[in-house]
Amino acid sequence: MTESSTLAASAAGVLEPAAEPRRPRLVGNGRGGATVRGLGYPIAAFVLLLAAWELVKTLVPENGVSIGDQRVLPRTSDGALPHVWAVLTVLGEKDGKRSVGATLLHTAGFTLGLALLALVLGTVVGSALAVLMQRFSVVERGLLPYVIVSQTVPLIALAPLVAGWGGRVVIAGQPWKPWMSIVVIAAYLVFFPVAIGVLRGLQSPAKASVELLHSCAAGWWRTLLHLRLPAAVPYLLPALRLGAAAAVIGVVVAEISTGTAGGIGRQIIVFSQQSTGNAARLYAAVIAAALLGVVLTTLVGLAEFALRRYSRPGHSSGDIR
């Protein structure tokens, strides 16, 4: 067994939570049943949402409900709130050379690719900042307040600035592309939950675990690799879920703010200009954008499955350097 393996095994022994008594296994209550229930809840919630949609469409007058000059319930005409089946059937309508469904699929694929890049970039930057803040307490005290304050800047105000700065940047002789600005803007939303989550995870190992590795002549780098980073995984995964949703939001808002064509954000603007009498196309584009968040979160779920060996509770927390 190598020295690195010995250190990792020693730390794992200290971090391992106390064994819980085994519970009797119930027949028919295996992983298959849990998986079915896990899939059934979101499907049931989606069905209830559609039912509520149609209920509002049926009960609320087309002009909505107003008390005096104040509208308290929205309009439910086809131009404001189409039927569910109208949104589904509009996918087969022609939109130039392609159908509406094909157009949404093409633009959603473009936006999904940018959201993935933003998620990766934000995760790398956020994790690097977290490691830096964990290593140097003075950096944490000086940088963390600005990391928090950075999220108060409105994204719609930041997008034109990033696009303007990017127009003056040249990387390896290649000019800055508009999609690069969109990735940077979306990554700006992603890095915050990742940085906070990873920092909390890096500080979570018990002091006894850190002292054990130090007694084995392990420096900061080995302690980081064999103890702190594995302990940070359970904190990173929820942050990635938040980051995945933020990446999609950031890309869509950036596409709209910068006027970049090819993505679902720009397609929402196009369909909104066509929805004078029927908003079915606009709703279809908005739902497609929402489904992108589900797709990206599912991809993060695959990462959780790959890192499931580290996703165990019982790590002691403490302010450790």
C-alpha positions in Angstrom: 0.0 0.0 0.0 1.4 3.4 -1.0 1.9 6.3 1.4 -1.0 8.2 -0.3 -3.3 5.2 0.1 -2.3 4.9 3.8 -3.1 8.6 4.4 -6.4 8.3 2.7 -7.4 5.2 4.6 -6.4 6.7 7.9 -8.4 9.8 7.3 -11.4 7.8 6.1 -11.3 5.8 9.3 -11.5 9.0 11.4 -14.2 10.5 9.2 -16.4 7.4 9.0 -19.6 7.9 10.8 -20.8 5.5 13.5 -22.4 2.4 12.2 -26.2 2.5 12.3 -28.2 -0.6 13.4 -29.5 -2.5 10.5 -33.2 -2.2 9.8 -35.3 -5.1 8.8 -35.7 -5.2 5.0 -39.2 -5.1 3.8 -40.3 -7.2 0.8 -41.1 -5.1 -2.2 -39.5 -1.9 -0.7 -36.3 -2.0 -2.7 -34.6 0.5 -5.0 -37.0 -0.2 -7.8 -39.9 1.1 -5.7 -37.9 4.1 -4.6 -37.0 4.9 -8.2 -40.7 4.7 -9.2 -41.7 7.0 -6.4 -38.9 9.4 -7.2 -40.1 9.7 -10.8 -43.8 9.7 -9.8 -43.6 12.9 -7.7 -42.4 15.3 -10.4 -44.8 13.8 -12.9 -47.7 14.2 -10.5 -46.6 17.8 -9.8 -46.5 18.5 -13.6 -50.0 17.0 -14.1 -51.3 19.2 -11.2 -49.7 22.2 -12.8 -51.5 21.5 -16.1 -54.8 21.0 -14.3 -54.4 24.3 -12.4 -53.6 26.0 -15.7 -56.8 24.7 -17.3 -58.8 25.5 -14.2 -57.7 29.1 -14.3 -58.4 29.2 -18.0 -62.0 28.0 -17.3 -63.0 29.9 -14.2 -61.3 33.3 -14.7 -63.0 35.7 -17.2 -61.1 36.5 -20.4 -60.5 40.1 -19.2 -59.4 39.0 -15.8 -60.7 40.3 -12.5 -60.2 43.9 -11.4 -61.0 45.7 -8.1 -61.3 49.3 -9.1 -58.3 50.1 -11.3 -56.2 47.3 -9.9 -56.1 44.0 -11.7 -56.0 41.1 -9.2 -56.4 38.2 -11.6 -54.7 38.1 -15.1 -56.5 37.9 -18.4 -57.2 34.4 -19.7 -57.9 35.1 -23.4 -56.0 33.1 -26.0 -53.7 36.0 -26.5 -52.6 36.0 -22.9 -53.2 32.4 -21.7 -53.7 29.7 -24.3 -55.0 26.2 -23.6 -52.5 23.4 -22.9 -53.5 21.5 -26.0 -53.0 24.7 -28.1 -49.4 24.9 -26.8 -48.8 21.2 -27.8 -50.4 21.5 -31.2 -48.5 24.6 -32.1 -45.3 22.5 -32.2 -46.4 21.1 -35.5 -47.0 24.4 -37.2 -44.6 25.7 -39.8 -42.1 28.3 -38.8 -40.3 29.1 -42.1 -38.6 26.0 -43.4 -39.0 24.1 -40.1 -41.8 23.4 -37.7 -42.1 25.3 -34.4 -41.0 22.2 -32.5 -37.9 21.7 -34.7 -37.0 25.4 -34.3 -37.3 25.2 -30.5 -35.2 22.0 -30.5 -32.5 23.6 -32.5 -32.4 26.8 -30.5 -32.6 24.9 -27.2 -29.6 22.8 -28.2 -27.6 25.9 -28.8 -28.6 27.3 -25.4 -27.9 24.0 -23.7 -24.3 23.9 -25.0 -23.6 27.4 -23.7 -25.2 26.6 -20.4 -22.9 23.5 -20.1 -19.9 25.7 -20.8 -21.0 28.2 -18.3 -21.5 25.5 -15.7 -18.0 24.2 -16.2 -16.4 27.6 -16.2 -18.3 28.7 -13.1 -17.5 25.5 -11.3 -13.8 25.8 -12.0 -13.6 29.5 -11.0 -15.8 29.0 -7.9 -13.8 25.9 -6.8 -10.5 27.7 -7.3 -11.7 30.7 -5.2 -12.9 28.3 -2.5 -9.5 26.6 -2.3 -7.8 29.9 -2.2 -10.0 31.2 0.6 -9.6 28.0 2.6 -5.8 28.1 2.3 -5.4 31.8 3.3 -7.8 33.1 6.0 -6.8 36.7 5.0 -8.1 36.0 1.5 -11.4 34.7 2.8 -11.9 37.8 5.0 -11.0 40.1 2.2 -12.6 38.4 -0.7 -15.8 36.7 0.6 -17.7 39.9 1.2 -17.1 40.9 -2.4 -18.2 37.5 -3.7 -21.5 38.0 -1.9 -21.9 41.6 -3.0 -21.2 40.6 -6.6 -24.6 38.8 -6.8 -26.5 42.0 -6.1 -25.5 43.4 -9.5 -28.4 43.0 -11.9 -27.6 40.6 -14.7 -29.4 42.6 -17.3 -27.2 45.6 -16.5 -24.0 43.5 -16.5 -24.6 41.8 -19.9 -24.0 44.9 -22.1 -20.8 45.7 -20.2 -19.4 42.2 -20.7 -20.4 42.2 -24.3 -18.7 45.6 -24.8 -15.5 44.5 -23.0 -15.4 41.3 -24.9 -15.4 43.2 -28.2 -11.9 44.5 -27.4 -10.4 41.1 -26.4 -8.4 38.9 -28.7 -7.4 35.4 -27.5 -4.5 33.7 -29.4 -5.1 35.8 -32.4 -8.9 35.0 -32.5 -11.4 37.8 -31.9 -13.9 37.5 -29.1 -17.1 35.8 -30.2 -20.6 36.9 -29.0 -21.3 33.5 -27.5 -18.2 33.9 -25.2 -19.8 36.9 -23.6 -23.0 34.8 -22.9 -20.9 32.0 -21.3 -19.0 34.5 -19.1 -22.3 36.2 -18.0 -23.9 32.9 -17.1 -20.8 31.6 -15.3 -21.0 34.8 -13.2 -24.2 33.3 -11.7 -22.8 29.8 -11.3 -19.6 30.5 -9.5 -21.3 32.0 -6.4 -23.1 28.9 -5.1 -20.2 26.7 -6.1 -17.7 28.9 -4.2 -19.8 29.0 -1.0 -20.6 25.3 -1.1 -17.0 24.1 -1.8 -15.6 26.5 0.9 -18.0 25.1 3.4 -17.1 21.6 2.4 -13.3 22.3 2.6 -13.8 23.5 6.1 -16.0 20.6 7.2 -13.4 17.9 8.2 -13.0 17.3 11.9 -9.9 18.8 13.5 -8.8 15.2 14.5 -8.8 14.2 10.9 -6.5 17.1 9.9 -4.2 16.5 12.8 -3.9 12.8 11.9 -2.7 13.6 8.4 -0.3 16.2 9.7 1.1 13.6 12.1 1.8 11.4 9.0 3.9 14.3 7.6 1.1 15.2 5.1 1.3 18.9 4.0 -1.4 21.2 2.9 -1.5 19.8 -0.6 -1.9 16.2 0.4 -4.5 17.1 3.0 -6.4 18.9 0.4 -6.4 16.0 -2.1 -7.0 13.1 0.4 -9.2 14.8 3.0 -10.7 18.2 2.2 -11.7 17.7 -1.4 -13.5 14.3 -0.7 -15.2 15.9 2.2 -16.4 18.9 0.0 -18.2 16.6 -2.5 -21.5 16.4 -0.5 -21.5 20.2 -0.4 -20.5 20.6 -4.0 -23.3 18.5 -5.5 -26.2 20.7 -4.2 -24.3 23.8 -5.3 -24.0 22.3 -8.8 -27.8 21.8 -8.9 -28.3 25.5 -8.1 -25.6 26.3 -10.6 -27.2 24.3 -13.3 -30.5 26.3 -13.0 -28.5 29.5 -12.7 -26.6 28.7 -15.9 -29.8 28.3 -17.9 -31.2 31.5 -16.5 -28.0 33.4 -17.2 -27.7 32.2 -20.8 -31.4 33.0 -21.6 -31.2 36.5 -20.1 -27.8 37.1 -21.8 -29.1 36.1 -25.1 -32.0 38.5 -24.7 -29.9 41.3 -23.4 -27.1 41.1 -26.0 -29.4 40.3 -28.9 -27.5 37.1 -29.8 -29.4 35.0 -32.3 -29.5 31.2 -32.4 -30.6 30.5 -28.8 -33.9 30.0 -27.1 -33.7 33.4 -25.4 -33.8 35.2 -28.8 -36.5 32.8 -30.0 -38.7 33.9 -27.0 -38.4 37.5 -28.2 -39.3 36.5 -31.8 -42.3 34.5 -30.7 -43.5 37.3 -28.3 -43.6 39.6 -31.3 -45.8 37.1 -33.2 -48.2 36.5 -30.2 -50.6 39.3 -30.9 -53.7 37.0 -31.1 -52.3 33.7 -29.8 -49.6 33.3 -27.3 -49.2 29.5 -27.8 -45.8 29.8 -29.6 -44.5 32.1 -26.8 -45.6 29.7 -24.1 -44.0 26.8 -26.0 -40.7 28.7 -26.1 -40.9 29.5 -22.4 -41.6 25.9 -21.5 -38.7 24.7 -23.7 -36.4 27.1 -21.8 -37.7 25.7 -18.5 -37.1 22.1 -19.7 -33.5 23.0 -20.3 -33.0 23.5 -16.6 -34.5 20.0 -16.1 -32.1 18.5 -18.6 -29.0 20.2 -17.1 -30.0 19.2 -13.6 -30.4 15.6 -14.8 -26.8 15.8 -16.1 -25.7 17.0 -12.7 -27.6 14.0 -11.3 -25.3 11.7 -13.4 -22.3 13.4 -11.7 -23.9 12.7 -8.3 -24.2 9.1 -9.2 -20.6 8.9 -10.3 -19.5 10.6 -7.0 -21.9 8.7 -4.8 -19.1 7.1 -2.8 -18.3 10.5 -1.3 -21.9 11.6 -0.7 -22.2 10.2 2.8 -23.3 12.2 5.9 -21.6 12.3 9.2 -18.7 14.6 8.6 -18.0 16.8 11.5 -17.8 20.5 10.8 -15.3 23.0 12.2 -13.4 26.1 11.3 -10.2 24.4 10.2 -7.1 25.8 8.5 
